[in-house]
Amino acid sequence: MEITLIIGVVLYVVIVLDILQTTLSMQGGGWLTSRISHLIWKFLLVLSGRDGKSKILGHSGYILLVSIVVIWVFILWSSLVLVLLSHPGSIVNSSSKIPADLWEVIYYSGYTLSTLGVGDFVASSDVWRIITTIYSFTGLILLTMSVTYFVPVLTAIIDQRKLGIILSTLGSSPQEIILNAWNGKDFSRFTEKVDDFAESIIKYSQQHRAYPVIHFFHNNKQKNNIILQLTRLYEALRIISDKVKEEHRPAKQDLKPLFIAFENYFEIIDEVTHITIKEKHPPKLELNELKQKDFIEEEKSVDLPDAYEKDRRFFMTLLHHDGWDWEDVGAKKS
């Protein structure tokens, strides 16, 4: 029965490390939690028909949270069962002293992890009493950590939705964002908000690093979806920085905080999502409205610098994984 003991101990170590990394490290979810989250999300995405407006995806966040806790409990429970089964007679009936069978061990293990304890079954020796105590404390810590993990996660989700709504006020397409930012003389309506946007995006990115599960809290309302809004904002930022006529273009220094915020965003999202960036390039920018307003030279190329094409492909990949298409970035209506 040594193999049973070894498997039980390995499961215990793996799940405890995963719980600690997920809830305390602030450096992303544990190896197991991250991969399970991705698998569940992919299943829900397929189930929804890869439609970002699907209500199924709208429920994905709390489904993932509940699933994570259930899996933690199941693996920890299985671990204790395997450890106890490695030695027949480790658990006995408190009255008759008859060794517990499989279902009684499962029953005893569940009550041990819940820290409730009934008393109809007990450990047969000091070694098993110590092991029971260790698992009982682990169950208590798991419950406490789950609660302490959920609270900041829900706060981060509120911040995420708030940022999506705020960015939606800028416009429903990159061109519209730029046109709305023009006050007749310059783009001060946009540049005056750069610092605030940069701060919010950096905060959002850092929350992703601490609580990667928020990436799967999908907003199925197209007008407020955070990934769509960030893509639109980034496209608008690149147009203002590179394509608007020199006489209208804001100073690079005025836009720098937003560029730094996006660099941080790309770095962190790449770390926590483990996605493979698509090789296909997004379509060229549609700048007809801006050309009509004489913001951009008609003969100038609309291609972005090569250094930023990877960022655009990154956004296109994120959109695809969130159930959207690149065409949704320029949507006029929600």
Secondary structure, 3 states (H helix, E strand, C coil): CHHHHHHHHHHHHHHHHHHHHHHHCCCCCCHHHHHHHHHHHHHHHHHCCCCCCCHHHHCHHHHHHHHHHHHHHHHHHHHHHHHHHCCCCCEEECCCCCECCHHHHHHHHHHHHCCCCCCCEEECCHHHHHHHHHHHHHHHHHHHHHHHHHHHHHHHHHHHHHHHHHHHCCCCCHHHHHHHHCCCCCCHHHHCCHHHHHHHHHHHHHHHHHCHHHHHCCCCCHHHCHHHHHHHHHHHHHHHHHCCCCCCCCCHHHHHHHHHHHHHHHHHHHHHHCCCCCCCCCCCCCCHHHHHCCCCCCCCCCCCCHHHHHHHHHHHHHHHHCCCCHHHHHCCCC
